[in-house]
């Protein structure tokens, strides 16, 4: 065991040194708030594509998803792999090109800044800058998850793990901003690609060695595991939760600030097309890691998935125990260092977005509103640059304090907050790129409807609809309902508003 800890510490320190160097390179390219927030538009599409994939595929993709597929089988695989992939990529392609064009014309630096300038409303920008604080819930989730993995990997307690995580990641973001985020994600993403390929290859041999066959061995345990709809599943047990929720939630999470603003890192539609193509290939590769849930069904004895203390089944151990059974201990140790890198690659993107948005769209706007005068562009940039660094430190301290006694359902805590934020953003973003003329009242209302539906149903859905078969305790279900209620209103209303002159003319001609 001591040898394993020595190897883990050695690899982890090498990772820290390499990432710190890349953070320093980012610092050398960061001179003002604009470069801190989105860079200078000089980034390679390859780098942006890998960065986006790394920032999108957090540790949940590597550790949590295989557990869901282990439990619910093919229906969970459809939701997590096909549903998420198709929804995410379609929405990303739909939004990215116009988002970049409008953002470049308006000089937008953040997502709330883009929305505020698109609709000509500082109040709308301020509204989204406040909602963006909900992403703190996801930061808490990531920091807590990193701490859990780090404790097991390095043999340390929760407090040292939290301190290492927050000081290190906040440190390189503090000095290098977006460039540090991109440079470090290039390293982290490359490591994640290698590990993903190695793990998937390890499972391919099961198609040739499993007895009586790969699918036969799974069916022998439970025939529902390979059903299109696993009626006996825990979370993915009906058409809505499998096919509709997977696609809708996958599409909605594109509207997170640290994902969509990648379009502002480049200067042309050609570059956007290139980095999206690179992202697409890497993203499906990462999502396919969920297939480890099937591999574990064949290779991992079920008793290894029981909590050693309580004896209760723990689906979050599926990936861990598969790696332990499939690889030598040194390979497993290497893989877990990469899993830490995967979580940090998402965390640093969130830290960049929450600090820049809070500084530029909340603090600077409030100073203008209550300071008695309109700030010049230079004054606003200087204030935002300083404020973003202070906010980074504040966020790190708060995340540390919350994770000293974290919420019991850490994953649900993170999902509820993030889904609320993205549901508010979906109507104004889609309407903003699809229509030239949009009623700001319409997008205000639909934004609030989407977010409100999600929170109300999550908190009170089972009481309001006691006979419903929908699982309101699942944030993905309530988020999907929020989108399905708010988005059609925004799109139909947006089309009517844009074509009201034509419709009025047609009405007059028909009446005459």
C-alpha positions as CSV (number, residue, x, y, z in Angstrom):
1,X,0.0,0.0,0.0
2,X,2.8,2.4,0.8
3,X,4.3,1.8,-2.6
4,X,1.0,2.7,-4.2
5,X,0.9,6.0,-2.2
6,X,4.4,6.8,-3.2
7,X,3.6,6.3,-6.9
8,X,0.4,8.3,-6.6
9,X,2.1,11.2,-4.9
10,X,4.9,11.1,-7.5
11,X,2.5,11.2,-10.5
12,X,0.3,13.8,-8.8
13,X,3.3,16.1,-8.1
14,X,4.4,15.8,-11.7
15,X,0.9,16.7,-12.8
16,X,0.9,19.7,-10.5
17,X,4.3,20.9,-11.8
18,X,3.2,20.5,-15.5
19,X,-0.1,22.3,-14.9
20,X,1.6,25.1,-12.9
21,X,4.0,25.7,-15.8
22,X,1.0,25.9,-18.2
23,X,-0.7,28.3,-15.8
24,X,2.4,30.5,-15.9
25,X,2.4,30.5,-19.7
26,X,-1.3,31.7,-19.5
27,X,-0.2,34.4,-17.1
28,X,2.3,35.7,-19.7
29,X,-0.5,36.2,-22.2
30,X,-3.0,37.8,-19.8
31,X,-2.7,41.6,-19.6
32,X,-6.2,42.9,-19.0
33,X,-9.7,41.8,-18.2
34,X,-10.7,41.0,-21.8
35,X,-7.8,38.5,-22.2
36,X,-8.5,37.2,-18.7
37,X,-12.2,36.5,-19.6
38,X,-12.1,35.2,-23.2
39,X,-8.5,35.5,-24.5
40,X,-7.5,37.5,-27.5
41,X,-9.2,35.4,-30.2
42,X,-5.9,33.9,-31.2
43,X,-6.5,30.3,-30.0
44,X,-6.1,27.3,-32.2
45,X,-9.4,25.4,-33.0
46,X,-7.6,22.2,-31.9
47,X,-6.9,23.6,-28.5
48,X,-10.4,25.0,-28.1
49,X,-12.0,21.7,-29.2
50,X,-9.9,19.7,-26.7
51,X,-10.5,22.3,-24.0
52,X,-14.3,22.3,-24.5
53,X,-14.4,18.5,-24.4
54,X,-12.3,18.4,-21.2
55,X,-14.4,21.1,-19.6
56,X,-17.7,19.4,-20.5
57,X,-16.7,15.9,-19.4
58,X,-16.2,16.3,-15.7
59,X,-15.4,13.5,-13.2
60,X,-19.1,12.4,-13.3
61,X,-18.6,11.2,-16.9
62,X,-15.7,9.0,-15.8
63,X,-16.9,7.9,-12.3
64,X,-20.6,8.3,-11.9
65,X,-22.1,7.4,-15.3
66,X,-20.9,3.8,-15.3
67,X,-22.8,3.2,-12.1
68,X,-26.1,4.3,-13.6
69,X,-25.5,2.0,-16.6
70,X,-24.5,-0.9,-14.3
71,X,-27.9,-0.5,-12.5
72,X,-30.3,0.3,-15.3
73,X,-28.5,-1.2,-18.3
74,X,-29.2,-0.3,-21.9
75,X,-31.9,2.2,-21.1
76,X,-29.4,4.2,-19.0
77,X,-26.8,3.9,-21.8
78,X,-29.3,5.4,-24.3
79,X,-30.0,8.3,-21.9
80,X,-26.4,9.1,-21.0
81,X,-24.6,8.3,-24.2
82,X,-27.1,8.8,-27.2
83,X,-29.5,11.2,-25.5
84,X,-26.9,13.5,-24.0
85,X,-24.6,13.4,-27.0
86,X,-27.3,14.2,-29.6
87,X,-29.0,16.9,-27.5
88,X,-25.7,18.6,-26.6
89,X,-24.1,18.6,-30.0
90,X,-27.2,19.7,-31.9
91,X,-27.7,22.6,-29.5
92,X,-24.0,23.5,-29.5
93,X,-24.0,23.6,-33.4
94,X,-27.2,25.6,-33.4
95,X,-26.0,28.3,-31.0
96,X,-22.2,28.6,-31.5
97,X,-22.0,30.4,-34.9
98,X,-24.5,33.1,-34.2
99,X,-23.4,33.4,-30.6
100,X,-19.8,34.2,-31.9
101,X,-21.0,36.6,-34.6
102,X,-23.3,38.6,-32.3
103,X,-20.8,38.5,-29.5
104,X,-18.0,39.8,-31.7
105,X,-20.1,42.6,-33.0
106,X,-21.2,43.7,-29.6
107,X,-17.9,43.1,-27.9
108,X,-19.4,40.7,-25.4
109,X,-17.1,39.1,-22.8
110,X,-19.4,36.8,-20.9
111,X,-22.8,35.1,-21.4
112,X,-24.8,37.7,-19.3
113,X,-22.9,40.4,-21.2
114,X,-23.9,38.8,-24.5
115,X,-27.6,38.6,-23.4
116,X,-27.6,42.2,-22.1
117,X,-26.2,43.6,-25.3
118,X,-28.3,41.4,-27.5
119,X,-31.5,42.7,-25.9
120,X,-30.2,46.2,-25.1
121,X,-30.9,45.7,-21.4
122,X,-28.5,46.2,-18.5
123,X,-31.2,44.9,-16.2
124,X,-31.4,41.6,-18.2
125,X,-27.6,41.3,-17.9
126,X,-27.7,41.9,-14.2
127,X,-30.5,39.3,-13.8
128,X,-28.3,36.6,-15.4
129,X,-25.2,37.7,-13.5
130,X,-27.1,37.0,-10.3
131,X,-28.5,33.7,-11.6
132,X,-24.9,32.7,-12.5
133,X,-24.1,32.5,-8.8
134,X,-26.1,29.2,-8.9
135,X,-23.1,27.6,-10.6
136,X,-21.5,27.8,-7.2
137,X,-23.5,24.6,-6.4
138,X,-21.7,22.8,-9.2
139,X,-18.3,24.1,-7.9
140,X,-19.2,22.7,-4.5
141,X,-20.0,19.4,-6.2
142,X,-16.7,19.3,-8.1
143,X,-14.5,20.3,-5.2
144,X,-16.2,17.7,-3.0
145,X,-15.8,15.0,-5.6
146,X,-12.1,15.8,-6.1
147,X,-11.6,15.7,-2.4
148,X,-13.1,12.2,-2.2
149,X,-10.9,10.8,-5.0
150,X,-7.8,12.6,-3.6
151,X,-8.3,11.2,-0.1
152,X,-8.4,7.6,-1.4
153,X,-5.6,8.1,-3.9
154,X,-3.1,10.0,-1.7
155,X,-4.1,8.8,1.7
156,X,-4.9,12.2,3.2
157,X,-7.9,13.7,5.0
158,X,-10.7,15.9,3.7
159,X,-9.2,19.2,4.9
160,X,-5.7,18.8,3.2
161,X,-7.5,17.5,0.0
162,X,-9.7,20.6,-0.1
163,X,-6.8,22.9,0.5
164,X,-4.7,21.3,-2.2
165,X,-7.5,21.4,-4.7
166,X,-8.7,25.0,-4.1
167,X,-5.3,26.6,-3.7
168,X,-3.9,24.9,-6.7
169,X,-6.8,25.4,-9.2
170,X,-7.7,28.8,-8.0
171,X,-4.0,29.8,-8.1
172,X,-3.4,29.0,-11.7
173,X,-6.8,30.6,-12.7
174,X,-5.9,33.6,-10.6
175,X,-2.7,34.3,-12.5
176,X,-3.7,33.1,-16.0
177,X,-7.4,33.4,-16.4
178,X,-8.8,31.9,-19.7
179,X,-5.4,31.2,-21.1
180,X,-4.4,29.2,-18.0
181,X,-7.8,27.4,-18.3
182,X,-7.2,26.5,-22.0
183,X,-3.5,25.6,-21.7
184,X,-4.1,23.3,-18.7
185,X,-7.2,21.8,-20.2
186,X,-5.2,20.9,-23.3
187,X,-2.9,18.8,-21.0
188,X,-5.8,17.4,-18.9
189,X,-7.9,16.7,-22.0
190,X,-5.0,14.8,-23.7
191,X,-4.5,12.6,-20.6
192,X,-8.2,12.0,-20.5
193,X,-8.3,10.9,-24.1
194,X,-5.4,8.4,-23.5
195,X,-7.1,6.9,-20.4
196,X,-10.5,6.7,-22.1
197,X,-9.0,4.7,-25.1
198,X,-7.1,2.4,-22.7
199,X,-10.2,1.6,-20.6
200,X,-12.4,1.1,-23.6
201,X,-9.9,-1.3,-25.2
202,X,-9.8,-3.3,-22.0
203,X,-13.5,-3.9,-22.4
204,X,-13.4,-4.9,-26.0
205,X,-11.8,-8.2,-25.3
206,X,-14.9,-9.2,-23.2
207,X,-16.9,-9.4,-26.5
208,X,-14.6,-12.3,-27.4
209,X,-13.9,-14.0,-24.0
210,X,-17.2,-13.6,-22.0
211,X,-19.2,-16.8,-21.4
212,X,-21.6,-17.7,-23.0
213,X,-21.2,-14.4,-24.8
214,X,-20.9,-10.7,-23.8
215,X,-24.7,-10.1,-24.1
216,X,-25.5,-13.5,-22.9
217,X,-23.6,-13.0,-19.6
218,X,-25.5,-9.7,-19.0
219,X,-28.9,-11.3,-19.9
220,X,-28.2,-14.1,-17.5
221,X,-28.2,-11.6,-14.6
222,X,-31.3,-9.6,-15.7
223,X,-33.1,-9.6,-19.0
224,X,-34.2,-6.0,-18.4
225,X,-30.6,-4.8,-18.6
226,X,-30.7,-4.9,-22.4
227,X,-34.2,-3.7,-22.8
228,X,-35.0,-0.5,-24.7
229,X,-37.1,0.5,-21.7
230,X,-36.1,-1.1,-18.4
231,X,-39.4,-1.0,-16.6
232,X,-37.6,-2.3,-13.4
233,X,-35.0,0.4,-13.5
234,X,-34.5,3.0,-10.7
235,X,-34.1,6.2,-12.7
236,X,-34.4,5.3,-16.4
237,X,-37.6,3.2,-16.5
238,X,-39.9,4.9,-18.9
239,X,-39.8,6.6,-22.3
240,X,-39.8,10.1,-20.9
241,X,-36.9,9.6,-18.6
242,X,-34.8,7.7,-21.2
243,X,-35.4,9.3,-24.5
244,X,-36.9,12.8,-23.9
245,X,-35.1,13.8,-20.7
246,X,-31.7,12.7,-22.0
247,X,-32.0,14.8,-25.1
248,X,-33.5,17.9,-23.5
249,X,-31.1,18.0,-20.6
250,X,-28.2,17.4,-22.9
251,X,-29.3,20.3,-25.0
252,X,-30.0,22.6,-22.1
253,X,-26.6,22.3,-20.3
254,X,-24.9,23.8,-23.4
255,X,-26.2,27.1,-22.1
256,X,-23.7,27.1,-19.2
257,X,-21.4,30.1,-19.5
258,X,-18.1,28.1,-19.5
259,X,-19.3,26.1,-22.5
260,X,-20.9,28.5,-24.8
261,X,-18.4,31.3,-24.5
262,X,-15.8,29.0,-26.1
263,X,-17.2,30.5,-29.4
264,X,-15.7,33.8,-28.3
265,X,-12.2,32.3,-28.1
266,X,-11.8,32.3,-31.9
267,X,-12.3,34.9,-34.7
268,X,-14.1,33.1,-37.5
269,X,-16.9,30.7,-38.3
270,X,-14.4,28.5,-39.9
271,X,-12.5,28.2,-36.6
272,X,-15.8,27.5,-34.8
273,X,-16.6,24.7,-37.3
274,X,-13.2,23.2,-36.8
275,X,-13.2,23.2,-33.0
276,X,-16.8,21.8,-33.0
277,X,-15.7,18.9,-35.2
278,X,-12.8,18.1,-32.8
279,X,-15.0,18.4,-29.8
280,X,-17.7,16.1,-31.2
281,X,-15.2,13.3,-31.7
282,X,-13.7,13.6,-28.3
283,X,-17.0,14.1,-26.5
284,X,-18.6,10.9,-27.8
285,X,-15.4,9.0,-26.8
286,X,-15.7,10.3,-23.3
287,X,-19.4,9.5,-23.0
288,X,-18.7,5.9,-24.2
289,X,-16.9,5.4,-20.9
290,X,-20.3,4.8,-19.4
291,X,-20.1,1.4,-21.1
292,X,-17.8,0.3,-18.2
293,X,-21.1,-0.3,-16.4
294,X,-21.6,-3.3,-18.8
295,X,-18.0,-4.4,-18.5
296,X,-18.3,-4.4,-14.7
297,X,-21.4,-6.6,-14.9
298,X,-19.2,-9.3,-16.3
299,X,-15.9,-8.9,-14.4
300,X,-16.7,-7.4,-11.0
301,X,-18.1,-9.6,-8.2
302,X,-21.2,-7.9,-6.8
303,X,-19.8,-8.1,-3.2
304,X,-17.0,-5.7,-4.3
305,X,-19.6,-3.0,-4.9
306,X,-20.9,-3.1,-1.3
307,X,-19.8,-0.4,1.2
308,X,-17.2,-2.1,3.5
309,X,-18.8,-0.3,6.5
310,X,-22.5,-0.6,6.0
311,X,-22.7,-3.4,3.5
312,X,-25.0,-1.3,1.3
313,X,-24.7,-1.4,-2.5
314,X,-22.7,1.6,-3.9
315,X,-23.0,2.2,-7.6
316,X,-20.4,4.9,-7.5
317,X,-17.8,2.2,-6.9
318,X,-18.5,0.6,-10.3
319,X,-15.7,2.4,-12.2
320,X,-13.2,2.0,-9.3
321,X,-13.7,-1.7,-8.9
322,X,-13.6,-2.3,-12.6
323,X,-10.2,-0.6,-12.8
324,X,-9.0,-2.6,-9.9
325,X,-10.0,-5.9,-11.5
326,X,-8.9,-5.0,-15.0
327,X,-5.5,-3.4,-14.5
328,X,-2.4,-3.7,-12.4
329,X,-2.3,-1.3,-9.4
330,X,0.2,1.1,-11.0
331,X,-2.1,1.5,-14.0
332,X,-5.1,2.1,-11.8
333,X,-3.1,4.7,-9.8
334,X,-2.2,6.5,-13.1
335,X,-5.8,6.5,-14.2
336,X,-7.1,8.0,-10.9
337,X,-4.6,10.8,-11.2
338,X,-6.1,11.5,-14.6
339,X,-9.6,11.4,-13.1
340,X,-8.5,14.2,-10.8
341,X,-7.3,16.1,-13.8
342,X,-10.7,15.5,-15.4
343,X,-12.5,17.1,-12.5
344,X,-10.1,20.0,-12.3
345,X,-10.5,20.7,-16.0
346,X,-14.2,21.4,-15.4
347,X,-13.6,23.3,-12.1
348,X,-11.1,25.8,-13.6
349,X,-13.6,26.6,-16.4
350,X,-16.3,27.3,-13.9
351,X,-14.0,29.4,-11.8
352,X,-13.2,31.6,-14.8
353,X,-16.8,32.0,-15.7
354,X,-18.2,32.8,-12.3
355,X,-15.4,35.2,-11.5
356,X,-15.6,37.1,-14.8
357,X,-19.4,37.3,-14.8
358,X,-19.7,38.4,-11.2
359,X,-17.0,41.0,-11.7
360,X,-18.1,42.4,-15.1
361,X,-21.9,41.9,-15.1
362,X,-22.7,42.2,-11.4
363,X,-20.1,44.3,-9.5
364,X,-19.3,46.8,-12.3
365,X,-23.0,47.2,-13.2
366,X,-23.9,47.8,-9.5
367,X,-21.1,50.4,-9.3
368,X,-22.5,52.2,-12.3
369,X,-26.1,52.0,-10.9
370,X,-25.3,53.3,-7.4
371,X,-22.0,55.1,-8.0
372,X,-23.6,58.1,-9.6
373,X,-21.9,58.1,-13.0
374,X,-21.4,56.0,-16.2
375,X,-18.1,54.1,-16.2
376,X,-15.9,54.4,-19.3
377,X,-14.9,51.2,-21.0
378,X,-11.4,51.5,-19.6
379,X,-12.7,52.1,-16.0
380,X,-15.0,49.2,-16.2
381,X,-12.3,46.9,-17.5
382,X,-9.9,47.9,-14.6
383,X,-12.6,47.4,-12.0
384,X,-13.7,44.1,-13.5
385,X,-10.1,42.8,-13.7
386,X,-9.4,43.5,-10.0
387,X,-12.8,42.3,-8.8
388,X,-12.5,39.0,-10.7
389,X,-9.4,38.1,-8.7
390,X,-11.0,39.0,-5.4
391,X,-14.1,37.0,-6.3
392,X,-11.9,34.0,-7.1
393,X,-10.5,34.0,-3.6
394,X,-14.0,34.5,-2.0
395,X,-15.4,31.6,-4.1
396,X,-12.5,29.3,-3.0
397,X,-13.0,30.2,0.7
398,X,-16.8,29.6,0.5
399,X,-16.3,26.3,-1.4
400,X,-13.9,25.2,1.3
401,X,-16.3,26.0,4.1
402,X,-19.3,24.3,2.5
403,X,-17.3,21.1,1.8
404,X,-16.2,20.9,5.4
405,X,-19.7,19.6,6.0
406,X,-21.0,19.0,2.5
407,X,-24.7,18.4,1.5
408,X,-25.6,14.7,1.8
409,X,-26.7,14.4,-1.8
410,X,-23.8,16.3,-3.3
411,X,-24.6,15.3,-6.9
412,X,-28.2,16.3,-6.6
413,X,-27.2,19.6,-4.9
414,X,-25.0,20.5,-7.9
415,X,-27.5,19.5,-10.6
416,X,-30.4,21.4,-9.1
417,X,-28.5,24.7,-9.0
418,X,-27.0,24.3,-12.5
419,X,-30.2,23.2,-14.2
420,X,-32.0,26.3,-12.7
421,X,-29.4,28.6,-14.2
422,X,-29.4,27.0,-17.7
423,X,-33.1,26.8,-17.9
424,X,-33.3,30.6,-17.4
425,X,-30.8,31.0,-20.2
426,X,-32.3,28.6,-22.8
427,X,-35.2,30.9,-24.1
428,X,-33.2,34.1,-24.5
429,X,-30.3,32.4,-26.1
430,X,-32.3,30.3,-28.6
431,X,-34.6,33.2,-29.4
432,X,-31.6,35.6,-29.6
433,X,-29.8,33.5,-32.3
434,X,-32.9,32.4,-34.3
435,X,-34.7,35.7,-34.6
436,X,-33.6,39.2,-35.5
437,X,-36.4,40.8,-33.6
438,X,-37.4,39.5,-30.2
439,X,-39.6,40.9,-27.5
440,X,-37.6,41.3,-24.3
441,X,-40.7,40.9,-22.3
442,X,-41.2,37.5,-23.9
443,X,-37.8,36.2,-23.0
444,X,-38.0,37.7,-19.5
445,X,-41.2,35.8,-18.9
446,X,-40.2,32.5,-20.5
447,X,-36.8,32.6,-18.7
448,X,-38.6,32.9,-15.3
449,X,-41.2,30.2,-16.3
450,X,-38.5,27.7,-17.2
451,X,-36.5,28.2,-14.1
452,X,-39.5,28.5,-11.8
453,X,-41.1,25.3,-13.2
454,X,-37.9,23.4,-12.4
455,X,-37.5,24.6,-8.8
456,X,-41.2,24.3,-8.0
457,X,-41.6,20.8,-9.3
458,X,-38.4,19.6,-7.7
459,X,-39.4,21.0,-4.3
460,X,-43.1,20.4,-4.4
461,X,-43.9,18.3,-7.4
462,X,-44.8,15.1,-5.5
463,X,-47.2,17.1,-3.3
464,X,-48.8,19.0,-6.2
465,X,-49.1,15.9,-8.4
466,X,-49.3,13.0,-5.9
467,X,-50.5,10.5,-8.6
468,X,-47.9,11.3,-11.2
469,X,-45.5,8.6,-12.4
470,X,-42.8,11.2,-13.0
471,X,-39.9,11.2,-10.5
472,X,-39.7,14.8,-9.4
473,X,-36.8,14.0,-7.1
474,X,-34.7,13.6,-10.3
475,X,-33.5,17.1,-11.3
476,X,-33.3,15.9,-14.9
477,X,-37.0,15.3,-15.0
478,X,-38.0,18.7,-13.6
479,X,-35.5,20.5,-15.8
480,X,-36.9,18.8,-18.9
481,X,-40.4,19.8,-17.9
482,X,-39.2,23.4,-17.4
483,X,-37.8,23.4,-21.0
484,X,-40.8,21.8,-22.6
485,X,-43.1,24.4,-21.0
486,X,-41.1,27.6,-21.5
487,X,-39.3,27.0,-24.8
488,X,-42.3,26.5,-27.1
489,X,-43.7,29.8,-25.8
490,X,-40.5,31.6,-26.5
491,X,-40.1,30.2,-30.0
492,X,-43.7,30.6,-31.1
493,X,-43.9,34.1,-29.5
494,X,-40.5,35.0,-31.1
495,X,-41.7,34.0,-34.6
496,X,-45.0,35.9,-34.2
497,X,-43.2,39.0,-32.9
498,X,-40.7,38.9,-35.8
499,X,-43.4,38.4,-38.4
500,X,-46.1,40.6,-36.9
501,X,-46.0,43.1,-39.7
502,X,-46.4,40.3,-42.3
503,X,-49.2,38.7,-40.2
504,X,-51.0,42.0,-39.8
505,X,-50.8,42.6,-43.6
506,X,-52.2,39.1,-44.2
507,X,-55.0,39.7,-41.8
508,X,-56.0,43.0,-43.4
509,X,-55.9,41.4,-46.9
510,X,-58.1,38.6,-45.7
511,X,-60.6,40.9,-44.1
512,X,-60.8,43.1,-47.2
